[in-house]
Amino acid sequence: MRRRTLLLGAVVSGMVAGAEPVRRSLDAALALHTTVRDVADWERTVDEYARLSAQARVSRDQLLPHLLADLDEVRTHLAAADGSLRPALAGVCARLSGLAAVALVSAGYWSEAARYWRTAQRAARSSDDRDLSGHIGGRRAIFSLYGPGGTASTLRIADDVLAETGGKPSSGTASALGARAQVLALEGDRAGAHSTLSELEHVFDELGDAIRSDPTMWGWSEHRLHHTRSFVHSYLGNTRDAGPAQDAALALCSPRSLAVAQVKFHQAACMIVSGDVVQGTHHVAEVYESLAPGHRNGHMSTSAMFALNKVPAQAARLRALREVRELVSSA
């Protein structure tokens, strides 16, 4: 029975894969001009992807092939569109490229993600949306925090965004400030992290309701503010302030969100800096193993490592720590 189910799944998968070239060939044969309605349809498609990407029900490596197929299709529309529609289609390409970059980051493909971030920002600058480049740059700064480029790279990206936005309240400005505050917390710069966090809180107060209520990567919700507070206080070792921030962030999280696991890693970091190294490392392992296999890489494995890096040097040889490090690095 299991073998027949697998064979049926393979047949259906093959049929679906074979259907796409047929549809694209038909679309090309029709040779229809791109219209305002087409642009509106693509913008709805981007919104659907943004909402799917914000959920944890589908792993991003499953989402990525569909994203790239649609990005390739809208590229053909962009190439053939008249001048009046090109800016809006460039905005669609920018958003799809940004979502593709996030999916690649989550799957651990950092170099490939960097290419899509660059394309996303170039496309954004060609669009008629003045804030889009800042939005994408801000999210790039946040995710680069977890990548191999190091904290200097994240600070450079964040500073570029802040120069571009001029500090004007927007999701891009908020993301850049959030990334900067978190980097400074990791580096142990207490004054810099607290100052940047205070600046972020001021910008958040000035954001419009539409931005604060948007749960996708294009918005900047109250949850993100609490998440940033949780990160900063946890990695600075401010356990008294970290606890309330963690609770507030968890209260606003969807139970299936990957952000829940990230905040639990913050909790583990607080256990470790408070002296309970063994319990903290066990907590990292429990949270990491609770993730679906498709999410145990990319920025989530780095999130786990941030907590483990709080273990003091004299405890580095603990067997429990070695085992958890091996578990996380094996992804």
TORFITOR-800555 format. One record per residue: x, y, z of N, C-alpha, C in turn; residue in three letters. Coordinates in steps of 0.05 Angstrom, whole numbers. Layout:
% TORFITOR-800555
X;Y;Z;X;Y;Z;X;Y;Z;ALA
...
***
This chain:
% TORFITOR-800555
17;-24;0;0;0;0;17;25;0;MET
38;25;17;56;48;18;70;53;-8;ARG
78;31;-22;92;34;-47;73;45;-68;ARG
48;35;-69;29;46;-88;23;75;-83;ARG
22;83;-58;17;111;-51;40;128;-61;THR
65;119;-57;88;133;-66;89;136;-97;LEU
82;114;-110;82;114;-140;60;133;-150;LEU
37;133;-137;15;151;-145;24;180;-142;LEU
38;185;-119;48;212;-114;68;221;-135;GLY
85;202;-143;105;208;-164;91;214;-191;ALA
70;199;-197;56;203;-222;43;230;-222;VAL
29;237;-200;15;263;-199;35;286;-200;VAL
58;283;-186;79;303;-186;89;307;-215;SER
93;285;-229;103;287;-256;83;300;-275;GLY
57;295;-271;36;308;-287;36;338;-282;MET
38;346;-257;38;374;-251;62;388;-263;VAL
86;375;-260;110;387;-271;108;389;-302;ALA
96;370;-315;93;370;-344;72;390;-353;GLY
53;397;-336;32;415;-344;42;444;-347;ALA
62;452;-331;71;480;-332;83;488;-359;GLU
101;472;-371;110;481;-398;88;483;-419;PRO
68;466;-417;45;468;-436;31;495;-432;VAL
26;502;-407;12;527;-401;28;551;-411;ARG
55;550;-406;71;573;-414;73;575;-444;ARG
74;552;-458;74;553;-487;48;565;-498;SER
26;558;-486;0;569;-495;-1;599;-490;LEU
9;607;-467;9;635;-460;26;651;-480;ASP
49;640;-488;66;653;-507;52;654;-535;ALA
38;632;-542;25;632;-568;3;652;-570;ALA
-11;657;-548;-32;677;-549;-21;705;-554;LEU
3;710;-544;17;736;-549;0;760;-543;ALA
-14;758;-520;-31;780;-511;-15;802;-497;LEU
-23;827;-501;-10;849;-488;-16;849;-459;HIS
4;856;-443;0;859;-414;-18;883;-408;THR
-37;880;-391;-56;901;-384;-55;908;-355;THR
-70;929;-348;-72;937;-320;-84;914;-303;VAL
-103;899;-315;-114;877;-300;-93;855;-294;ARG
-75;851;-313;-54;831;-309;-36;840;-285;ASP
-30;866;-284;-13;876;-263;-28;872;-236;VAL
-54;878;-235;-69;875;-210;-69;845;-202;ALA
-71;827;-221;-71;799;-215;-44;790;-204;ASP
-22;801;-215;4;794;-204;8;806;-176;TRP
-3;829;-171;-1;841;-144;-16;824;-124;GLU
-39;813;-132;-53;795;-113;-37;769;-109;ARG
-24;760;-130;-7;736;-127;16;741;-107;THR
28;764;-109;50;771;-90;39;771;-61;VAL
15;783;-58;3;784;-31;-1;756;-20;ASP
-10;738;-37;-15;710;-28;11;697;-20;GLU
32;701;-35;58;689;-28;68;701;-2;TYR
64;728;2;74;741;26;60;729;51;ALA
34;723;48;20;711;71;28;682;76;ARG
32;667;54;42;640;57;70;639;70;LEU
86;658;61;114;659;72;114;666;101;SER
94;681;111;92;689;139;83;666;157;ALA
72;645;145;63;622;160;84;600;160;GLN
81;582;179;100;559;181;88;533;172;ALA
64;534;160;51;509;151;65;497;127;ARG
77;514;110;91;504;87;120;513;90;VAL
139;494;88;167;501;90;174;517;65;SER
193;536;69;200;554;48;214;540;25;ARG
227;517;30;239;503;7;218;490;-10;ASP
194;485;1;171;476;-15;159;499;-31;GLN
159;522;-19;147;546;-31;164;557;-54;LEU
190;553;-51;209;566;-69;205;559;-99;LEU
202;534;-107;199;528;-135;175;543;-148;PRO
153;545;-133;130;559;-143;135;589;-146;HIS
149;600;-126;157;628;-127;174;634;-152;LEU
194;617;-156;212;622;-178;198;619;-205;LEU
179;600;-207;164;596;-232;148;621;-238;ALA
135;632;-218;120;657;-223;137;681;-228;ASP
160;682;-215;179;704;-220;189;703;-249;LEU
194;679;-259;203;676;-287;181;685;-306;ASP
156;679;-299;134;686;-317;130;716;-317;GLU
130;729;-293;126;758;-293;149;772;-307;VAL
173;760;-307;195;771;-321;189;774;-351;ARG
175;754;-363;168;756;-391;148;779;-396;THR
130;783;-377;111;805;-379;125;832;-377;HIS
145;833;-359;160;858;-356;175;865;-382;LEU
187;845;-394;202;850;-419;185;861;-441;ALA
159;852;-442;142;860;-464;123;883;-457;ALA
123;892;-432;103;912;-424;110;940;-435;ALA
90;956;-439;96;984;-448;105;1000;-424;ASP
115;1024;-429;128;1040;-409;111;1046;-385;GLY
85;1050;-389;68;1058;-366;64;1036;-346;SER
67;1010;-354;63;988;-336;89;977;-324;LEU
111;984;-336;136;973;-327;143;979;-297;ARG
138;1003;-287;145;1008;-259;129;990;-240;PRO
103;986;-245;87;969;-228;96;940;-229;ALA
103;930;-253;113;903;-256;140;900;-244;LEU
156;921;-245;182;920;-231;178;916;-201;ALA
157;930;-190;151;926;-162;143;898;-156;GLY
128;885;-173;120;857;-170;145;840;-169;VAL
163;844;-189;188;829;-190;205;833;-165;CYS
205;858;-155;221;864;-130;210;848;-107;ALA
184;848;-104;172;833;-81;175;803;-83;ARG
171;792;-107;175;764;-111;205;756;-106;LEU
223;773;-115;252;768;-111;258;769;-81;SER
247;788;-67;251;790;-38;241;765;-24;GLY
217;756;-32;206;732;-19;223;707;-26;LEU
233;706;-50;251;684;-58;276;685;-41;ALA
287;709;-36;311;711;-19;306;701;9;ALA
283;707;20;276;697;47;274;667;47;VAL
261;656;26;259;627;25;286;614;23;ALA
305;626;8;332;615;5;347;617;31;LEU
344;639;45;356;642;72;347;620;91;VAL
320;615;91;309;595;109;319;567;103;SER
326;563;77;336;536;69;366;535;72;ALA
379;557;80;408;557;84;425;563;60;GLY
412;574;38;427;581;14;434;611;14;TYR
455;617;29;461;645;34;471;660;9;TRP
488;648;-6;499;661;-30;477;666;-50;SER
460;646;-55;439;650;-74;419;671;-64;GLU
414;672;-38;396;692;-27;407;720;-31;ALA
433;723;-28;446;750;-32;441;760;-61;ALA
442;742;-80;437;750;-108;408;760;-111;ARG
389;746;-99;361;754;-101;356;780;-86;TYR
369;784;-63;366;809;-49;375;832;-67;TRP
398;829;-81;408;850;-99;388;856;-121;ARG
378;834;-134;359;838;-155;334;851;-145;THR
325;843;-121;300;855;-110;304;885;-106;ALA
326;893;-96;330;922;-91;333;938;-117;GLN
346;926;-137;348;939;-163;321;942;-176;ARG
305;921;-174;277;922;-185;261;943;-170;ALA
264;944;-144;249;963;-127;255;991;-135;ALA
280;997;-141;287;1024;-149;277;1031;-177;ARG
268;1011;-192;256;1016;-218;226;1018;-217;SER
215;1014;-193;186;1014;-191;176;1042;-184;SER
150;1045;-181;139;1071;-174;133;1072;-144;ASP
144;1054;-129;140;1053;-100;166;1063;-86;ASP
165;1087;-76;190;1099;-64;199;1084;-39;ARG
180;1072;-25;187;1059;1;197;1030;-3;ASP
192;1018;-26;196;990;-30;226;982;-26;LEU
244;997;-37;272;991;-35;280;990;-5;SER
270;1009;10;276;1010;39;264;986;53;GLY
240;978;46;227;954;58;244;929;53;HIS
253;926;28;269;902;21;296;903;34;ILE
308;927;34;335;929;47;333;924;77;GLY
312;933;89;309;928;118;306;899;125;GLY
290;885;109;287;856;114;313;841;108;ARG
328;851;88;354;839;82;373;843;106;ARG
372;866;118;389;871;141;382;852;164;ALA
356;848;169;348;830;190;358;801;185;ILE
354;791;161;361;764;156;391;760;153;PHE
405;781;145;435;779;143;447;775;170;SER
433;783;191;443;779;218;449;750;224;LEU
435;732;210;438;703;215;456;690;195;TYR
467;705;176;483;694;155;513;693;160;GLY
528;684;141;557;681;144;573;707;141;PRO
560;729;134;574;754;129;584;768;153;GLY
574;760;177;583;773;202;568;799;208;GLY
572;809;232;558;832;241;564;857;225;THR
589;859;215;597;883;200;580;886;175;ALA
574;863;162;558;864;138;529;873;144;SER
518;863;166;491;871;174;490;901;180;THR
510;911;194;510;940;201;512;957;175;LEU
528;948;156;531;963;131;504;964;116;ARG
490;941;115;465;941;101;444;958;115;ILE
444;956;142;425;972;157;430;1002;154;ALA
456;1010;155;463;1038;152;456;1048;124;ASP
459;1032;103;451;1039;76;421;1045;75;ASP
405;1028;88;376;1031;88;369;1057;102;VAL
381;1062;125;375;1086;141;383;1111;125;LEU
404;1110;110;412;1133;93;391;1137;71;ALA
381;1115;60;362;1116;38;335;1127;48;GLU
326;1118;71;300;1126;81;301;1153;96;THR
325;1161;103;328;1186;118;316;1184;146;GLY
312;1159;156;301;1155;182;271;1160;184;GLY
258;1165;161;229;1169;160;215;1144;169;LYS
194;1146;186;181;1122;196;170;1105;174;PRO
179;1080;172;170;1061;152;179;1034;162;SER
169;1013;148;177;986;156;206;982;150;SER
217;995;129;245;992;123;263;1005;144;GLY
255;1028;154;270;1041;175;269;1025;200;THR
245;1015;207;242;999;231;259;973;230;ALA
259;960;207;275;935;204;305;941;207;SER
313;963;194;342;970;195;350;977;224;ALA
334;992;238;340;998;266;340;972;283;LEU
320;954;278;319;929;293;344;912;288;GLY
353;911;263;377;896;257;401;908;271;ALA
403;934;270;425;948;283;426;943;313;ARG
403;945;326;401;941;355;409;912;362;ALA
401;893;346;407;865;352;437;859;348;GLN
449;870;327;478;867;323;493;878;347;VAL
486;902;355;500;915;377;497;898;403;LEU
474;886;406;469;869;430;488;844;428;ALA
490;832;405;508;809;402;537;817;407;LEU
544;842;400;572;851;404;577;861;432;GLU
556;862;449;559;870;476;560;901;480;GLY
552;916;460;551;945;461;525;953;475;ASP
525;955;501;501;960;516;489;988;509;ARG
506;1008;510;497;1035;505;486;1038;477;ALA
500;1027;457;491;1029;429;466;1014;424;GLY
463;990;436;439;974;432;415;987;444;ALA
418;998;469;396;1011;482;387;1036;468;HIS
407;1051;458;401;1076;444;386;1070;418;SER
395;1050;403;382;1043;378;354;1031;383;THR
351;1016;404;325;1005;411;305;1028;418;LEU
315;1048;432;298;1071;439;290;1086;413;SER
308;1088;394;302;1101;369;281;1085;354;GLU
284;1059;354;264;1041;341;237;1045;354;LEU
235;1046;380;210;1050;393;196;1076;385;GLU
212;1097;381;201;1122;372;190;1120;344;HIS
205;1106;326;196;1103;298;171;1086;298;VAL
170;1065;315;146;1048;315;121;1064;323;PHE
124;1082;342;101;1099;350;90;1116;327;ASP
107;1121;307;100;1139;285;90;1123;261;GLU
91;1096;261;82;1080;239;52;1081;236;LEU
42;1080;211;14;1079;206;2;1052;214;GLY
-25;1053;218;-39;1028;226;-36;1006;205;ASP
-36;1013;180;-34;993;159;-8;977;161;ALA
14;991;167;40;978;170;40;961;195;ILE
30;972;217;31;957;242;12;933;243;ARG
-8;932;226;-27;910;225;-21;889;204;SER
0;895;187;7;876;166;25;854;177;ASP
16;829;176;32;807;187;54;797;169;PRO
55;806;144;74;796;125;101;811;128;THR
120;803;111;147;816;112;146;845;105;MET
124;855;93;123;883;85;113;901;108;TRP
102;889;129;93;905;151;113;905;174;GLY
105;919;196;122;919;220;104;921;244;TRP
98;897;255;77;895;276;88;899;304;SER
70;901;323;78;903;351;94;878;360;GLU
87;855;348;102;831;355;132;834;348;HIS
138;847;325;166;850;317;180;869;337;ARG
166;888;347;179;906;367;185;890;393;LEU
167;874;402;172;858;426;194;837;421;HIS
193;826;397;214;806;390;242;819;391;HIS
244;843;380;269;857;380;278;864;409;THR
259;873;425;265;878;453;275;852;467;ARG
261;830;461;269;804;473;297;797;465;SER
304;800;440;331;793;430;352;810;444;PHE
347;836;443;367;855;454;372;850;483;VAL
351;848;499;354;845;528;366;817;534;HIS
357;797;519;367;770;525;397;767;519;SER
406;778;497;434;775;490;453;795;503;TYR
441;816;515;457;833;532;458;822;561;LEU
441;802;567;441;791;593;423;806;613;GLY
405;823;602;386;838;619;362;820;624;ASN
366;800;641;344;780;644;319;792;657;THR
322;812;673;298;824;685;280;837;664;ARG
292;850;644;276;862;622;269;842;600;ASP
286;821;598;282;802;576;256;786;581;ALA
251;778;606;227;761;611;201;773;602;GLY
195;798;610;170;811;600;169;814;570;PRO
192;820;558;193;823;529;187;796;515;ALA
198;775;526;194;748;515;164;741;517;GLN
152;746;541;124;739;545;106;755;525;ASP
113;781;522;97;798;504;99;788;475;ALA
123;780;467;127;770;439;112;744;435;ALA
114;726;454;100;700;452;70;703;451;LEU
59;723;466;31;727;467;19;736;440;ALA
37;748;424;27;758;398;35;740;375;LEU
48;717;381;57;699;360;35;679;353;CYS
33;672;327;17;649;320;32;624;330;SER
17;605;342;31;581;354;49;567;334;PRO
43;568;308;59;554;288;82;571;277;ARG
84;596;286;105;613;276;132;605;284;SER
151;608;266;179;603;273;189;623;294;LEU
176;646;296;184;666;316;181;655;345;ALA
162;636;349;159;624;375;185;610;383;VAL
196;594;365;221;580;370;244;600;375;ALA
245;622;360;266;641;364;265;654;392;GLN
241;660;401;238;672;428;246;651;449;VAL
240;626;444;248;605;463;278;602;464;LYS
291;607;441;321;608;442;331;631;459;PHE
316;654;458;323;676;475;321;668;504;HIS
300;653;511;296;643;538;320;625;546;GLN
329;608;528;351;591;534;376;607;539;ALA
380;629;523;404;646;528;403;658;556;ALA
379;666;565;376;677;592;383;656;613;CYS
374;632;609;381;610;628;411;607;630;MET
424;608;607;453;604;606;468;627;620;ILE
461;652;614;475;674;626;468;676;656;VAL
446;664;665;439;664;693;454;642;708;SER
469;625;694;485;605;707;475;577;703;GLY
451;573;692;440;546;688;447;537;660;ASP
473;530;656;483;523;629;470;497;619;VAL
469;477;635;458;451;626;429;453;618;VAL
413;466;636;384;469;629;380;486;604;GLN
397;507;601;395;524;577;401;509;552;GLY
422;492;552;429;477;528;408;456;522;THR
397;444;543;376;424;539;351;438;526;HIS
346;462;535;323;477;524;327;483;494;HIS
352;490;487;358;495;458;352;469;443;VAL
361;446;453;357;421;439;328;414;436;ALA
312;418;457;284;412;456;269;429;436;GLU
276;455;436;262;473;417;271;466;388;VAL
296;461;384;307;455;357;294;430;346;TYR
292;409;363;281;384;354;251;386;349;GLU
238;406;361;209;409;356;203;421;329;SER
223;432;316;219;444;290;216;422;269;LEU
200;427;249;198;409;226;225;407;212;ALA
233;384;201;259;381;189;266;403;168;PRO
246;412;154;250;432;134;258;459;145;GLY
254;463;171;260;489;184;285;487;201;HIS
299;464;201;322;462;219;348;470;204;ARG
347;492;191;371;501;176;369;531;173;ASN
386;542;157;385;571;152;385;588;177;GLY
367;607;178;368;626;201;359;613;227;HIS
345;591;226;336;578;251;360;564;265;MET
377;552;249;401;539;262;419;560;274;SER
421;583;260;437;605;271;424;616;297;THR
398;618;297;384;627;322;391;609;345;SER
392;583;341;399;564;362;428;569;371;ALA
446;574;351;474;578;357;479;604;373;MET
463;624;368;465;649;384;463;643;414;PHE
443;626;421;439;619;449;463;603;459;ALA
471;583;444;494;566;452;519;582;455;LEU
522;603;440;547;620;442;548;635;468;ASN
527;636;483;527;649;509;540;632;531;LYS
545;607;525;558;589;544;586;599;550;VAL
593;603;576;620;613;582;642;594;575;PRO
666;604;570;688;588;560;694;564;579;ALA
692;568;605;698;546;623;679;523;622;GLN
655;527;609;636;505;606;636;493;578;ALA
654;502;561;653;495;533;657;465;528;ALA
669;451;548;674;422;544;652;404;555;ARG
631;416;565;609;400;575;598;382;553;LEU
593;357;560;583;338;540;556;347;529;ARG
539;357;546;513;366;537;515;387;516;ALA
534;406;520;538;427;500;548;416;474;LEU
568;398;475;579;387;450;557;373;435;ARG
540;358;448;519;342;435;499;361;421;GLU
492;383;435;472;401;423;485;416;399;VAL
510;424;402;523;437;379;524;419;355;ARG
530;394;359;531;374;337;503;371;325;GLU
483;370;342;455;368;332;448;391;313;LEU
454;416;322;447;440;307;464;442;282;VAL
490;437;284;508;440;261;504;418;240;SER
492;396;248;487;374;229;467;382;207;SER
451;402;212;432;411;191;446;423;167;ALA
***
